[in-house]
Structures are given as structure tokens and as C-alpha cells.
Amino acid sequence: MKQLLAIPFALILPLANAAEHPVPFSWDTVPVYAHLANMSEDFTPEQHDFLAENFDLIAIEKGHAKRKHGSTEKGFAIAVKEIKKRNPQAKVLFYWNSTIHIGGYQANERFPEGGGLLSKDGEPLTIFNSDFSDLSQKAVRDWWSDTAEIAVRDLGADGIFIDAAGKFSNNSRRKVLSDEKIKALNDGLVSMVVDTRKKVGPSKLLIQNGVSLDPENIGARLLKVTDGAMKEHFVSAGHFEKEALAENMATLNRVAKSGKVTVIKAWPGFDWRDKEVMKTPREERIRMAREAITFPLACFLIVAEPYSYFCYTWSYQGNDTGTFVEYPEFKKPLGPPKGHALRDGWKYTREFAHASVFVDLESGDAKIDWKK
């Protein structure tokens, strides 16, 4: 009988150790993260209660309550105040897109004239009816980092969620931009985040959206400056390729072992773009999400390290994001891991003080045995 060698993730060489972060972390239960907004209204008192009780790390998305208050900043400041009133140790991040000039911010009144990105043919480049920001311009970079400073100084933010850092590959951008311009944009982004770190200080969190260890990738360059990263499309229950998922798991584990914050965003097999599913009663979506949680949660537990957080929702915006759902798995005692995960082919196992985790990427099977 052929015997396969179990390979511990510990053999993956870690990056240079990062300093400890001010964000709370505990293995007592599954460490979780929230990422959401409601463009129309403030969160209700009950929703503020839920966020404060269940999450210590929260990002408030773009446009929160802007239709009620006129700007994202005003809605954000209210949410931070209400969450921290209930949970003073919670860390709340201000969503700030690094690449796309999104509407709904007071800061847009200060956006530099001519700061939009133009194609090599001189045409404005847009996406979702928004302009791209030309980060090769110092005035645009200063505007962005100044806004981040205002968010932590005046709005109560504990840091910045830096979205769209590596949203578009260099190859895709070559269709509309010169190589020289692409390099200037990438260098500008890194410079902007370095300046932001100086302005907000070392105690504030900078979390980027996008994880890469490729030294040529902008995400890898930014990780030298930021405190950590989100993997936004880690796995969707029932929809994955085993090779890609295994590679993502290895990358995330290596980044987590370096001491960086890792936010792992998983999906219950559907999201807000699935129109037929979204037409069903909310109770049905909750039932589907509860039934599907084992596989993505098990994959998270295989790679989790201190300062790793699990996010499991089907949307980011509105009253029906999936954030305000009770999952029994999030209440069960977990305890610290007894060691690194072991890999045997496509099968992974890991032991925690109060749980045994098994995942098979080939069959899609997963099991978490919770110990009493």
C-alpha cells in the first residue's frame, strides 16, 4: 500500500515577523470579522448591539448612511461611536478605495482638479460610473492620505481598509495604459500607503484587500507597509477548484505566520448577485448559509494563526448582508491549536483544544468535531 507523507504547513517558510497589532484576538471561539454598510440608514440599536457583542474587528463599507446624512463620513462617525459605546475594545476600520474615486464622501469636495486617470489615448477611465484616481500625481496621493488621517483623527476610525489595491493586473491595464504609466501608478500607490502610515501613526491598522507573495505583485509590496490583508474570495461553499484553493490556503498560512492580520472572506455558495436566491425569504438564505458553513470554516481553521479572522456573509450592503445571523459554530469553545495543520494529498487535518478539523479538497468533504 502506498503511504502518503503528511506535510505540515510549518515547512512553509514564514515572512519576516511583524509587530503585534492592537486588534483584540482570542482562540476562545472562532475569531470573526464584520464588513458591511447600509447606504440608506444608520444601523439600528439592535444591529449596533449585535456588532459590538460579536465582533472586535469591523470595517464599515463605503456609503454608510450617506442617503440619510449626506456623506459616508457622517454615517461612519455615528456607527463608530455607537459600536464603541457598547464595546470599547472593538477596532473599526474606515473603508477607503485606493484606486477608484467613489462618490458619497465629503472628501470628494477636495479632490484635485484633473486627478482622474486618463488612458494612453487621453480618454477618462471609469468603472461603475466612477473615475479611476491617477496615483502618479502627488496631489491625488496627498488627498487620499489626508482623508485617511482625518478618518482616524476626527471620525474615530482605528484604521483604514484599503480596497482595490491590486484589483487590476498589469496585463489587463496594458490595454489602456502604457508600461511607464502602470509603473508610475504602482509606485504611487506604495508611496501613498507609506505616507498614510506616517500620518495615521503606528498604532492604527492598515488592512489591504488582496494577498500575494509574488514580489512583482503590488499586494506583496504593500504588505511590507500594511498590517495585513483580506482574501476576499477565499472559498464559496460548493464552488472551488482544489488546486487554486490549496494555493490560497498555503499563501494565507504563510502570511498569517509572519504575524500579519489575515481576514479570510468566505461565501455560503451564493451572494447578492444570485438574483433567484436573493428573491427567496431571508429565512431560507439563513438556512442555506448555516448548512454550508462547515467547509469554508474548516478551511479557515486549517490555515488560521493569531490575528486571523473569519468573515462569512453573502453581501456587504443593506439590511440583508448575512452579518446579523447567529451561527452555532461561532459560539462553541475552540481553544488554541495544538500544532500546525497536516496535509496528506488533498486532505488536511488540524487539532484544536476543543475541536478536530478535517478537510478534503478533492471530495469537498469537511468535518469539525466540537469537543465538549
Buried (B, 14 or more C-beta within 10 A) or exposed (E): EEEEEEBEBEEBEBBEEBEEBBBBBEBEBBBBBBBBBBBBBBBEEEBBBBBBEBBBBBBBBBBBBBEBBEBBBBBBBBBBEBBBEBBEEBBBBBBBBBBBBBBBBBBBEEBBEEBBBBBEEEEEBEBEEBBBBBBBBEEBBBBBBBBBBBBBEEBBBBBBBBBBBBBBEBEEBEEBBEEEBBEBBBBBBBBBBBBBBEBBEEEBBBBBBBBBBEEEBBBBBBBEBBBBBBBBEBBBBEEBEEEEBBEBBBBBBBBBBBBBBBBBBBBBBBBBEEEEBBEEEEEEBBEBBBEBBBBBBBBBBBBBBBBBBBBBBBBBBEBBBBBBBEBEBBEBBBBEBEEBBBBEEBBBBBBBEBBBBBBBBEEEEBEBEEEE
